[in-house]
């Protein structure tokens, strides 16, 4: 890809052919592009189509989109709107920004009645999906079709605003995104208004809230656990770049600190969920990866940060289950919880290289869970993660480290919860946060990494299930759940 972007197509093609021979399912797409554009090879639409078909048959959605374009434009094949529509449909099953060009193309065919029955309703629906993903051409087309600016638009989501190639390649793990024309990361967030608030460390020492403080622990090769304040966050380095998983809510430019630790650029952060103690410092980065539902809620300050300005207009890249992010020779996989319990939009990140599953706050305690979802939904979550259980030995999240056996306990308890002979009893537990601050006559002191009194998400999509609660215990693991979900 580096050679391809530099225009050294002969060198790039040699690697693309090798990658294809080794089974890389998307290498054929780039060979097709070279044939289609005459890059290092004679322009040949027929051969381009053959390579696109090879990658499309390996589920490369961008090759499917390219085939749709070829049939719509008659490039190397007779114009066939029906075949174009069929390829666009195959490419548009993902409703994020990677699938947005196909969604937009298919919407246009519905609007014009080409290859599919004319349907303004279908066109609007498809344009809206692509627009919500942040695809600028969809927004323009939808505005023209409706005759007004759409009510829902998410311009912060990066799509075609990044350079040609990069946006298409994000699904392949090519993570060199240029957002300089739409965003400049902040250098500093001003905490000085809270200088007289103290943060107490575990050893009893205190630090002013506006003073940068970091505790760093290496947990695997090229992998670090970092605490500034709020929950733990994590730093993972690949060959040429690194990425943060969450970013805490402590003072100081955590991106610069991470780059010192990794010795590599750290341009992006992945947010496991939208809570402020995981997204407060997103504006230090070029872009933040998060689930679509998290976008409206991320980086909304808690009450204890009143008066501090946290920018929220940083670029966002929305991810869904199965999304791949490659740090150059270190591939991460996004695992979306079907029914997030701790916060809507929660995701986990699997790193097979370190055999770690990064879980955010979905696994808060080693031997119990308080559910705000039903027992069948809890079981579905655990079944989903069980599919990758052979690939991780350890879990790291906001609270810190947990052995993989903790997941096994969660899984077994979840499976017990859907058995017809389940027995349970009334719950006496509380799901409220533990207060963790003390106040002197003139000074407020907060314990580092602990929930602060009065702090909660000011706006959130969660709905608490009503009614009485019940509990059961299986092999020492306790599940507290809404009675209505049993």
Beta strands, then each sheet from edge to edge (+ up, - down):
strand 1: 198-200
strand 2: 206-208
strand 3: 215-220
strand 4: 223-227
strand 5: 233-237
strand 6: 241-245
strand 7: 265-270
strand 8: 287-290
strand 9: 315-318
strand 10: 324-326
strand 11: 331-336
strand 12: 347-351
strand 13: 356-360
strand 14: 368-370
strand 15: 394-397
strand 16: 400-403
strand 17: 425-426
strand 18: 437-439
strand 19: 444-447
strand 20: 469-474
strand 21: 477-482
sheet 1: 2+ 1- 19- 18+
sheet 2: 3+ 4- 5+ 6- 7- 8- 9-
sheet 3: 10+ 11- 12+ 13- 15- 16+
sheet 4: 14+ 21+ 20- 17+
end
